[in-house]
Amino acid sequence: MVYKITSDCIYCGSCLTECPVEAIAEGPEIFVIDPEKCNECAGYFEEQQCAAVCGVDACIPDFKYAKECK
């Protein structure tokens, strides 16, 4: 599941260096995750690093990009 950063982001930058695939970038007011790059840290970590280091819980699953179960 792709992750996103909500408007709760306080722009601290903790998540920026934790992403193993460099999917996080600075936006104008909050950090943003590129859904094309985000792989949920698969193959790198057991848990999503952006969510693990976020002090305000602004990194959450983005259900917009969830694959439909058939």
Buried (B, 14 or more C-beta within 10 A) or exposed (E): EBBBBEEEBEEEEBBBEBBEBEBBEEEEEBBBBEEEEBBBBEEEEEEBBBBBBBEEEBBBBBEEEEEEEE
